[in-house]
Amino acid sequence: MNPLLLLRVHRGTAALLAVLTLSAALLIAALPRVAEASYDDALHSILTGTSAGLTDLTVSRRTQGPQNQITAEGGFQKLDREWRESLPPSLASLMDTRPGNTSHYSAKTVGTPVADRVGPGHLPLQLVDVAWLSGADQRIRYVDGVPPGPPTVVPRVPGHPDLRDVDLFEIALVRSAAELMRIPAGTILVLGNSRPMLAKVTGIFEPVNAADRYWHHDLNVIKASVRRMAGTDREEHHITALTGPSSLTRLNGDSRDLRYYWVLAVDNAKIDARNAGDTVAGVAEFRRRVGLAATDQITTWSQVAGFSVWELGTALDEVLNDYLRQLATAQALAYLATGGLAVVAAGVLALAAQLLTERMAGALALARARGASLRQVVLTGTGTVALACAPAALIGYALSYLVPGPVTSIVHLGPLFIVAVALVFAATRVALAHRRPLNERRADVAARRPSPRRLMLELVVVVLALAGAYLLRNRGLTTDVRGGSAPAGDPFLMLVPVALTVAVALIVLRCYPYPLRLVVWLAARARPAVPFVGMTLVARARAVTALPVLILLPALAVSVYGAVVGGTLDATQRLAAWQATGAAGRVESAAELPAGVVAAVREVPGVRTVLPADKGTAQIGLGGRSATVVAIDLDAYRRLVAGTPLTVPAAPAGGPAGTIPALVSPDLANLSEFEIGWHVRMKLSKRGVVADGLPGIGFTTHSLIIVPFDASERAGSREYTSMLLLGGEDIDAGRLRAATGNVPPIHVATFGESLGRITGTPLTGTITTAFQVVTVALAVYALLTVIIALVTGAADRVRALSFLRTLGLSERQAAALTVLEVTPLIFLTACAGLALGLALPAALGPGLDLGVYAGGIAVRAYEIDPGTPVLLAAGLTAVAVGGAFLHAAIGRRRSLGSILRVGD
């Protein structure tokens, strides 16, 4: 027996099997690569948007005593090499070795006040720290003066007779800070109150590139920080000045807080979804080693006084842990989509392989009758299927490399899985069909009872699916598999959704004959013969029933669940965007908005309504407790956001005479009448409690007070406006910022911009796109399933219909019988798939946290709109029935003479 000969004889069926295999292999190998690429894009987006001060590894030491002082750059270099050598392998491979990376080391003083100036011009509330940064001289340019030189000792300080033999360091300041703090070149500062030192400004510089991630570790060097003193309108200014490496000989921690830093730059591009968990574990191990380095320094009691503390400063592990939690949900949804596609594709291939083995049944039976062993028959039949599947799978696998993305194990195993399913199924069918020579058995007359082993296997699948759903609901997707250092997705739990679909398909397969018997019983009592004959054909077609159920039900369940997930994400994302903005647009400032800005905002295209409001911090009573106060017309605000998901509390009713009605947060509910000091002192009376705050306006749910917009005017002052809530459509954020003058103190937000920020993340787009692609592919496979299932039994069906046509059956009635043969199966499967797809959100429960893709809002309940799922079910049913009509229409072209032979 030659498999090539059988392949050539049945080339049409073999070509169909090859095309199906190629498309399935391509989809199953390409989708994981697209998903993995999106996972990496999301991670790189997160890391790029995070400060290098948080993602790099920074080892610091606080010096105490001269024995820990580093007096030359070589000491920093030596310790830098030692720290790099002690990195765990998972971190060592991530180090940034490119020229110009952010790695450096430094020495900095901390919290050094300016006690005075040598000469006139002293200003209070100024702090100037002194720092040496390796590589800083290559990233700055001097605009005035010269770079700092070596330190000197000043025996006497003019104007300070109590200061003798004081160290003088030469420093350089960034120009913006020198202008803000009025410290020109040539100024000599007295730094520190106890054992002070002198600092002479020899140069003024500007950063070559202020956006360089190098400065993320030392932002206070290129920009002064300003802090308003509590209870006053005075401001404290803080800047860090640069000095030269020669200053290390005199810069010590005896009389000042001096700290050393080693920054080990991490190349964010080297971190991906595959090694993120190992990176978290590596950070934990490195932190442990840094901590041990501190204790290893103490060998005698005399060293305790000079003990220096080593610390590792990084938030890389926290950033990656947050990402891994998002990744677990994304992977579970991707597994559901890809796994459902793989199950359906494997089922379709098995169905096509069954069609091919049915076509070869005559030749194989003849060979078996002529003495061929069962092994030879099985190898011949399976080899023919392999010749059709294997090359096509290889081509599909090769074509998947045209899709950009990392290669994971599923890329290799996916095509292998579907081919293995088709071959095992074909081998099993051939072995069972030709176990004995000329063992012709009519499966439509004598139904075979399922074996105990098969029933037990199906029961195990159902039990595992239910147990997995229970664990998923209670434990969630993640499990600590790296010693508790990093959350990782549990592979078993990620496959639970797919297992549930298979389990329900098995249950439907076992239970569907019972409602079918009822339909046959009713059809037998009806006068028309077509329904009874059609139902009889359904009952006689049980040999090809299992695969269509196992294909159609997962296809519909995955599609419906994808629609539910998409609808829930869309609704929650829009809610998050509304809560982030508070209206179609919002303009907010810490100070009062100028009248010109308010007028300009009204003229922005798309703005129809402008609602003024005021927000600030007020003191409650005469104590030190403060609260956030929002002055707004709640009735007008409710009209402004009508038709949105936002809810606005009722405006407070009038209170006792001389008081202003107010709503308060629950922690202030014990106050009935109280005074606050805001723009003016006013007496408030509590008229209600607001538990959820005012999303978009007052995000806090604690220490919140809401008063009418004219509260200040009622208290004897005037109305203040620090916030504008805008109503309208398609408000352009750029034009709105231009109307406000594009000044940083004024914050501008629009609903469209907030929604775009939430929906624009790569992981969110991956989930949506994956379900869309899979839904289309599943619809095509559903159509092919029905057609192949009909073609498989076409010979017997056409022969039966031809006999009936000789008895007067019309072509229209014959087509109706063909449709009736598949309709009950499709209808029951569609109902079960629809029910499963709608039940999956409740079955999986909180195990799949969609809140990470919805602006951080917890998704407490899925938004189940039956419209889209029902349309999907109806569409799948229509596609399947359409396939039956197509097959019936093709069958009409055959004449009775081409089917019936003389003597039939």
N, C-alpha and C positions, 0 to 999 in steps of 0.2 A: 504494500500500500504506500502510495506516494502522497505526502501532504501537499506538495506543490501542484500535483494534478487536481486534487480536490479544491485547492485554492483557485486554480484557473477555471474550473468548472463553475464554482460558486463565486465568481469574482465580484458580482454586484453586491451580494451580502457582505463579502469580505471587505470591499471598498467602504461600505457604510460603517463597518466596525472600525476600520482604520481611521476614517475621518473623525468618528466619535472619540477614539482613543487620542488622536492628535490634539483635538480641541480640549479634551479633559486634562491631558498632561500639561498643555500650555497654560491653562487657567490655574491649575492647582500648583504649578511650579512658579508662575509669575506673581500671583496674588500675594504669597508670603514675602516675596522680594519687595513688592511695592509697600507692603505693610511695614517691613523692617526699615525701609528707607524713610518712611514717614516717622517711625519711632526715633530714628537718629536725627532727622530734621527737627523734631520737637525738642529733643534733648539739647541739640546745639543751639537752638533758639533760646532755650531757657538759660543755658550757660553763658551765651553771648550777652544776654540781657542782664546777667548778674555781675555785680562788681567783681573785679579780679581780687579785691581785698577779701572776698568771701570764698572764692573758688580756689585760689592759690593756697599753698601750705606755708604758714608763717610760724617759725620757731622763735620764741622770745625768751629773754632772760632778764630778770630784774636784779641788778648788781647791788651787793651789800658788802663793802669792804674792799680794800685794795687788791686782795689776792684774786679777785674775779675781774679786774680791769683789763681791757684789751687796749693796748697802746699803739697798735699799728694795724694796717690793713691786712697784713699777713696772718694775724690771729683770726680775723673773720674768715679768710680764705681757708685756713686749716679746719675750722669748725664746720664750714660749709661743705667741705669734702666729706667730713665724718658723718654729717647728717644725711647726705645723699647716699653714702654707702650703707647706712642703716635703714634706708627705705625698704619696705616690703616689695617683692617683685611686682605685685599688681599696681603699685604706685610708681616704682622706678621706671617702668615702661611708658608712663604718661608724662614724664618730665619734658618740659619745653626746652629744646636745645637749639632752637633757631636763633640766628643773630638778632639782637635787639629785643629779646624776650624780657619779661617783667622780673626775672630773678635778680635779686640784689640783697645787700645787707646794709645795716644802718645802726647808728647810735643816736638816741634821742633823749632829750630831757622832757619831763612831763610836768605840766602845770606850773610853769615858772612865771611868777608875776613880775611886772616892771615896777620896781620900787621907786625909781627916780630916773632922772636924766642928768648927765654931767653938762650943766648949762641950762638955759631956760627951755620952756616948751613941754614940761611934763604933763601928761594926761592920765587921769586915773582909769581904773578898770581895763587895763591892758595886760595881756599875757603874751610873752615871746619865748618860745622854746628854741633850743639850739639843736640842730641835727646835722649829722654827716650821712649822706646817702651815696653808696657806690653807684657810679654811672649817671648821677644827676648832672654832672658838668657837660655831658654830651646831649642833654635834653633841654638845656636852657640857653638863652642868649642874653648878654648884658646890654642894657640900654642906658646905663649910667654907672660910673665908677669902675672898679676893678674887682676881680674875684678875691675872696678872702685869703689871707696869708696865714702864717704860723702864729700861734698865740704868744703873748708876752706877759711879763709881770710888771704891774704898775706900783711903784713904791708908795706913792701918795696920790690921792684922788682929789682934784680941786673941788671945793665946796663940801667935801666929806672928810673931815679930819680924822674921823674914827676908822676910816678904811685905809689899811696899809698892806702892801704886798699882795695886791689883788690880781687875780688872773684876768687878762683881757683877751677876748676872742674876737676875731674878725668874722663878720657875718654878712650875708646877702639876703635881701628881701624881695619878694615878688612885687611888681610895681603897683598892682591893685591894692595890696595891703599897705604898702608904704604911703599911698595917697589917702586911703581910708583912715589910717591910724596916725597920719601926719608924722611919719618918721623918714625924713630925707636922708640921702647919703651923707655920711660924716657924723651922724648922730651917735652919741655914746650913751648906752642904756645901762642902768644898774639893775641887774636881774637877781631876784631872790631877796628874801627878807633876812634870813639867817645865813651867815657866811656867804654874802653876795659875790657875784662876779660881774665883770664889765663886758659889754658886747658893743663893738663899733661896727656900724653899717658902712661897709666899703663899696658895696655894689647893689644895683637894682637890676633885676632880671625879669624876663618873661619866658614862659614855657614855649618851646618850639612847637609842640603839639599838645594842647591842653587835654585833648581827648585820648591821648596815649594811655593805655591800661596800666602802664607803669605807675602813673600818678594815683591810681585807685587806692594804693596802699598809703599814700602820703598826700591826701587831698589838702590837708591843712598847710602844706608847703606852698601851693599855688593859689589858694583862696582862703581869705580870712573868714573865720566863723564868728557870727554875731549872736549873742544871747541876751535877751531882755531880762533884766533883774526883776525878781518877783516883787510885786507890789509897787513898782516904780516905773518910770518911763526911761530909765537909764539903760544903756547897752554896754555889754562887756565884749571886747574884741580879743580874738585869739589867733595868733599866727605862729608858724614854725619857720625859723630862719635857717639857711644853709651855712655851713662852715666847711673848711678844708680838712683833708685827712690828717694833716699835721696837728690839728686840734685834739686828736685822740690821746696824745701824750698828757694833756692836762684835763681832759674831760673825764671826770670820774663820778662815782656815786656817793662820795663821802658826805657831801653837803647838799646834794640835790637828788631828785628822783631820776635816775638814769637807767635806760633800758636798751638792750641790744636786740636786733631783729635779723633773722635770716629768712628771706622770702624765696621759696622754692616754687618756681612758676610751673603751672600745670597746663599742658597743651589740651585745650578743650576739644579739639578736633579728634584726639585719640580716644576720647570717651564715647562709647556707644551703648546701645541698649543691651548688648551681649555682655559687656564687662562692667556695667554700672554697679551691679551687686558686689562684684569682687573689689571694685574701687572703694565702696563703703566699708567693706571688711578690712581693706588695707589701711584706710584712714584710722579705723579703730585700733589696729595693731600698731601703727606708727604713734598714735597718741599714747598708747601704753608704753612704748619704748621711750618716748620723750619724758614721761613721768618717772620711769625708772632711772633715767639719766640724772634726775634731780636727787634722788635718794642715794645713788651710787657715789655722789660727791662726798658724803659724810663718812669719814673713817675714824675720826677722833672727836672728842668733846670740844676741842678748841676750834673746830671748823663750824660749829653750829652758829656762832655769831656772824660768820661771813657766808652763811648758806645762801645760795641764790636759787631761785625757783625757775625751772624750765617749764614752758607751756607751749602747746600747739594751738594756734589760732586758725581755724578754718570752718567754714559752713558748707564745705563741699559735700560732706556726708548727709547733712540735713537737706540740701537741695536735691541730691540724688534719691534720698528716701521719699521725698514728696513726688519726684518723678516716677519712681518705681511703683508707687501706689496708683498713679494714673495709668502706668503701663500695664499693670495687672488687669485693670478693667478693659483697656483697649485690646489686650491680647485675648481675653476671654471672648469678647465680641467678635474679634477676628477669627478665633477658633470656631466660634459658632457659625459664622458665615462660610469660612473655608471648609470646616468639617462637614457642614450640611451639603455644600457643593460636592465634596469628595464622596460622601455617602450616595448622593443622587447620581453622580457621574459613574461611580462603581456599579450602582444598580442598573443604569442604562447600558453600560458595557456588558454586564452580565446578561441583560435581556437580549442585546445584540448577539452575544456569544451563543445564547440559547437558540436564537433564530438560525445561526450558522450551523449549529449541531443538528437542528431539525432538518435543515436542508441536506446535511450529510448522512442522515439516519439510514436511508436506503442503502447507500454504498457501504456504510460500516456494518449494517446488518448482514449484507451479502458476504462481506469478507469474514465476518464472524461465523456465518453458516458454513463457509468453505474451509474452516479450520484455523482461522487466525485466533491467537490467544487474546484474552481480555487485555493484557498489557499492551500488545501490539495495537489493538483497536483504540485504547485510551491514548496511547502516544500519538497515533495518527490524528485522531480528532483534536487533541490538545495542541499538537504541533501545527495543525492548520490554523487554529485560533491564534497561536503564538506568532505565526508568520504574518498574520494580519495586524496583530496588536503591537508587537515589540518594535518593529521599525518606526511605526507611527508614534509610539511613545517616546522613542529616542529623538525623533524630529521635533516633537512638541517640547521635550526637555531642552533641546539645543536652542530652539527659538526663544525660550524663556530668558536666555542670557542676553537677549536684545533689550530686555526690560532692566533699567538701572535699579540697583539695590543689592544689599548684602546677600550672600548665599548661606542659608541655614540648612539644618538637617532635613527639615520638612520639604525643602526644594528637591532634595534627592529622593526622599522616601515617598512623597506624594505620587509621582508617576509610577513608581515601583508598586505602590499599594493598589492602584486601580488595575494595573496589568495583572498583578497577582490574583486579585479577586476574580477577574475575568477568566484566567487560566484555571484556577481552582474550581470555579463554578462549572466551566466546560468539562473539565476532567471528571468531576463528580457526576454530572448528568450523563456523560458517555458511559461511565462505569456502571451506573445504575440501569441505564437503558439496555446495555448489551452484556449484562452479567451472565445471561444464558443465551445460547444461540437461538434465534427465531423466537425470542421471548416477547411476542407482541402482546401488549396489554393496553386496553383502552382506558385511559385515565378518566374519561368522561362518563364511563359506565360504572367502574369499580373504583371508588375513592379509597385512597390509602390513608390509614390512620397514622397520625404523627407518632413517631417513636418516643419512648420515655426519655431518651437522651436529648432529643430535640426539645421536648417540653421543658426539661430541666434547664437546658441552656437558655431558652427564652425566659424562664423564670429568673435565672441568675441575672440576665441583662436588665430585667425590670427592677429587681431588688437593688442592684448596684446603682441604677439611675435614681431611684427614690432615695437611697442612702446618700448619694452625692448631692441631691437637691437639699436634703436636710442639713448636711454639713455646710453647704454653700450658704444657706440662710443664716446659720448660727456662727460660722467661723469667718465668713468672707472668703475672698479669693486668695489672699496672701498668707504665707506661712513663713516663719523664720527658719530658713534652711542654712544660714551661715552663722550659727552660733548666736542668733538673736541680734546681729548687727545690721542686717538689711532684710527688708521684706521682699519676698519673691513669690511669683505666682505658683500655686499648686497645680501641677499638670493634670492630676486626676480631676480636680474641681473645675478646671477650665474646659474639660470635655463633657461636663455634666449636661449642658444644654443639648449637645448632639446626642448623648445617650438617652435623654428624655424623649427626643423625637423618635429614635429607633424603638424605644420601649413602647411608646403609644402606637407606633405602626404595627408592632407585633400583637398588641392587644386588639387592635382593629382587625388584623388578619384572622385572629382566632374568633372574634365575635361577629364579624359581618355576615356569616351565613345565616344567623338567626333572624335578623330582620329580612334577609332575602327570602327565607322560607315563607314568611308571612306574605310578602309581595307575590310570590309564586302561587300561594294558596288563594289569594284574592284574584289573581289573574286567571286562574283556572275556572273561576266561577263567573267570569265575564264572557259576554257573547263574542266579542272580536277575538280572533285567533292570534293576531300579531303580538299583543302583550304577553300571552302565555308562552308562545314559541320563543319570544325574545328572552323572557326570564329563564326558560329552560336552557337556552344557549348559554346564559350567564352561569347557571348551575353546572353545566357541562364543561365550562372553560376554567375550572378551578386550577388546572395545571399551570396556567400562566397568570394566576391571580396574585401570588405572593410578591413577586418583584414589582409590579406596578404600585401596589400599596406601599411597599418599602421605599419607593421612589417619590410618588406623588405627595405622600403625607409629610416627609421632611422638607420637601421643596416648598410646600405651602406654609408649613409652620415657621420655617426660617424667614420667608418673605413677610409673613404677617408680623412676626416679632421684630423684624427690621423696620417695618412701618410704624409699629408702636414705639420703638426706641427713637426713630427719627422724629415722630410727633412730640414725644416727651422732651427730647432735647430742644427742639425748636421752641416749644412753649416755655420751658424753663430758662432757656437762653434769653428769650425776649423779656421774661420777668426780671432776670438778673440785670439786663440792660436798663430797664425802666427803673429798677431800684438804685442802680448806680448813678442815674441821671436825675431822677425825680420829676422829669417832665420831658417834653420833646427837646428842650435845650436848657442849660443852666449856666449863668454867669455869676461867679462868686468871688468875693474879695474879703481879706481880713479887715480892711478899712472901708470907709464909706465910699460907694461908687460915685464918681463925679456925674453931674447932671448931663454933661456932654456925652459920656459913655452910654447912659441910659437912652438918650435920644438917638445915638448912632445905632444901638442895638435894635430899636424899633424899626429902623429902615432896612435891616438885613432881609434879603429875599427869603420868603418862606415863613417869616415870623408874623403870626397873626395876633397873638395875645402876649402881653408882658405883665407878669404879676410880680410886684416888688415884695421883698421880704428882708428881714434882718436877722443876723445870727452872730452870736458872740458869747463870751464867757462873763458870768456875773458872780458876785460874792453873795452868799446867802447869809442874811443877818449880819452880825458883827463878828462872827467867828471866821475861821480860815477855810470853811468849806466853800467850794465853787461848783458851778453847774453851767451846762450849755443852755443858752436861752435862744429860742426861735420865735420871732415875731412875724406872724403870717395870718392872712385872712383865710381860714380853713374852708369856708363856704366857697370862696372864689377858687381856691386850690382844687376842691373837689370837682368843680365844673371844668377846670382846666385839664384834669387827667381823666375825665369821663371816657369810658370805652377802653381804658388800659387796665392792666392787672393790679395797679396800685390801689390801695384802700386808704381813705382819709378819715380820721376820727371826726366826730361832730364837734363843732365849735363850742367852747365853754360858755355856759349861760351866765347871766349877770349875777354877781355876788353881793355881799353887803355893801352899803354905801361907803365910798371912800376907798374901795379896793378894786383891783383889776382881776377879772376871772382868768384862771390858768389851768392848764392840764399838766400833770407831772408824771414822771416815771415811777415805777413801783417803789423804788428805794426812798422816794420823797413823799410817799403816800401818808406818812404820819403827820405831815405838816398841813394844818388847816388854813391858817393865815400867817404869812411871813413876809419879810422885806428882803429885797435884793438890791444890790448896788450895781447898776449897769451904766447906761448913759446918764441916768439920774436915779435917785433912790425911789423905789415904788413899792407899794404894799399890794401883795397878791393874795388871792383866796383860791384854794384848791377847789376846782369844780369837776374834776374827773381824773382818771388814771390812764395813761397810754403805755401799754405793755410792750409794743413792738417798735416804738419810736416812729420817726418819719423817714422811711428809706429815701435816699437821694438828697435829703435836706439835713436831718439830724440822725446820723447813723447809730449813735449811741442809744442804748436802752437803759442807761443808768445816768443819774444826775441830769435829767433833761426836763426843761420847763418850756411849755408852749403858751404864748400869750397872743392877744390880738395884735395886728400890725400897728395900730395906733396907740399901743400901750405907753410908749414914751411921751406921746402928745397928751394922753390923759393924765400922766404924772407931772405935767407942767413943762415939758421940754418940747421937742418937735419929732417928726417922723424921721427915721434913719433907714437907708437902703444900702445893704451890703450884698444883696443877692437878687438876681432876676430869674424867675421861672418863666420859660417861654413855651407857648403853644403854637403849633403849626405843623407843617409837613416838609420833609426834605430840607431841613435847615443845614446849610453848609458850615461846617466847623471852621474852615479856613476863613471865610468871610466874617464869621462871628468873632474870631480872634482879631482879625484886622479892625473890626469896629471897636474893639476894646483897646486897641493900640499895641497888641502883642507884647504886653508887659507881664513879666512873671508873677507879680503879686495877684493878678486877676486870673482865676481859674475858669476855663471854658470847657463845657462838656455837652455833647449832643447824644441823643438816643442812637442814631445811626453809627456814630463813631464807637460808642460803647458796645453795640451789638457786633460790629465788625471786629473789635478786639477779642470778643469772646468766641465768635465763630471762626476766626481766622487762624486758630491754632492748627498745626499739622495733624495732631491726633484726632481732633474733631472731624476734619475733612476726610481723614482716612476711614473712619467708621461709616460716615455717610456714603462715601464713594464705594466702599466695599459692599455694603448692602445693596446699593443700586446695581452694581455689576453682577452680583450674585443673583439678584432677583431676575434680571434679564436672562442670565444663563439658565436659571432653573425653569423659567417659562419655556425656553427652547427645549430643554430636556424633557419637560412634561409633555410637550407636543410629540416629541420623538418617542417617548415611552408609550403613548397610546397607539401611535402608528405601528411601532414595532410589535407591540402586544397583539394588535389586530392581524398584522402580517404573519405572525408566528402561527396562528391558527387559521390562516386564510384558506388553505387547501380544504380542510374539513368543512369550514363554514360555507365556502363557495359551492362545494358539492351538495351540502344539505339544502342550501337555498335553491340550487338548480333543480333538485328533486321537487321542492315546494313550488317552484315556478311551473313545472309540468302539471302541477295540480291547480294552477290558476293564480299563483302569487304574483302580484304586479311588481315592477321594478321599484316603484315608490315604497311598497310594503317591504321589499327586500332591504332597501336602504334604511327604513325605519327599524327593522330587526337588527341590523348592524349597529345602529346607534344605541338601541336598547340593550345590546350586549355589554356595552361599556358604561352606560349612564349610571346604573346603580352603584357600581364600584367607584366611579368618579365622584358621585354625589356624596356617598358615605365617607370617602377619603377626604373630600373637600371640607365636609362638616367637622370631621375629627381634626384635620390640620388647622382649620380656623379656630376651633376651640383650644387646641394646644398652643397656637401662636398667641392667643389672647390670655391664656393661663400662664404662659412662661414667666411674664413679669412677676406675678404673684408667687409662682413656684420658686423662682430664684430670689425673690425678696430683696433684702438689703445687700446681698452678696455682690451685686454689680453696682458699684457706686458711680452713677452718672453725674454726680454733682461736680466732679473735677472738670467736666467739660461744659458746665453750665454756670460759669462765673463763681463757683464755690458754693452755690445754693444747694442745700441738701434736697435730693429728689425723694420726697417721702411717698409719693404715689405716682404711678405711671399715668400719663394722659392717654386714656384709651378712647379714641374716637372710632366707633365701629365702621364709619364710612369707608375709609381706606382699606382696612382688612377685608371687609365684605366685598369690596370691589376686586381685591386681589383674588379672593376665593372664587368669585363669579368669573373673573377673567381666566383663571386657571381652568375652571370647568368649561368655559366657552372654548378655550384653546383645545382642550382634550376632546370635547364633542365635535369641534371643527375637524380635528384629525380623523375622527370616525366618519364624518360626512365625506371627507376627502377620500378616504379608503373606499367607502361605498360607491362614490362617483367613479373611481377608477375601475371598480369591479363591474360596473354596468356595461363596459365595453366588450366584455367577454360573452360570446354566444354560448347557448346550451350545447351546441355541437362540439365546441372545443373543450367541454368539461365532461359531459356524459359520453360513455362509450356504448357501443352496441352490446346489449345484454344487461346493462345496468337497469 
